[in-house]
Amino acid sequence: AAPRERVTLCISTQHGCAMGCVFCASGQAGLQRGLRAEEIVAQVLVAKRYLEPEEDLRNLVFMGMGEPLHHYDETLRAIRLITHPDGLGMSPRRLTVSSVGLVPGIRRLGEDFGGKIGLAISLHAPDNDTRSRILPMNQRYPVEELIRALHDYPLPVRRRITIEYTLIDGVNDSLGHADRLIELLAGLRVKVNLIPMNPISASELRAPRSAQVAAFRERLAEAGVSCFVRVRRGDDVDAACGQLALHGEPLKLRKKLAPGA
């Protein structure tokens, strides 16, 4: 039989998000409520009904709407239901939780699952000044504190932490930013996903030119950093990374940010 096509499902933990990242529609819409564990698991069950016969749901990423570690208890219950033999029976190694860097939650996740759950960090800038401008939570958990938590995370052999880095024209996309990122990640087992910013209606921020994206990636690769440029998926229906929001009332941008401001 031909091998089945592996499918990765992106699931949400909250309706909206409280983190307020300036390039993200979910963050600009604000938090409505957290989802119950049953609602989180239901996303997996519904998705399975829509799989084609040749498709196999292999991986779950908690990267949809919301900050999973801001809603830790229900996220934890959902993970246990998904991974329990009497639940969905998925291996914890097929799950990845993404966070903007809530340090106490990262430490709890490591303690509760011994590093079996994959970890992705929405970093988006290598220094506190830039990161605090685009990601307000950095003021509470600055870069140095976040990196310490990543060094302490109990990574299994051959696993890496995923670093998500949204490239925004004139904000965090210079080769100087790339050099600082290389320095920051030294000594960590990581892979870097570079994400050219997907447009959102509430912001004038935009992705860099493709040549700048390529130059940034090349600088990381030359330093031996494993990095990939993420292929856009879902941007035609505002469902790509950073675009998820409830449509209806226009979003009011909480904070204007001019490139290089």
Secondary structure, DSSP 8 states (H G I E B T S, - for coil): ----EEEEEE--SEEE-SS--TT-HHHHH-EEEE--HHHHHHHHHHHHHT--TTEEEEEEEE-SSS-GGGGHHHHHHHHHHHHSTTTT---GGGEEEEES--HHHHHHHHHHHTT-SEEEEE---SSHHHHHHH-GGGGTS-HHHHHHHHHHS---TT--EEEEEEE-TTTT-SHHHHHHHHHHTTTS-EEEEEEE----TT-------HHHHHHHHHHHHHTT-EEEE----SGGGT-STTT----SS----SS---TT-
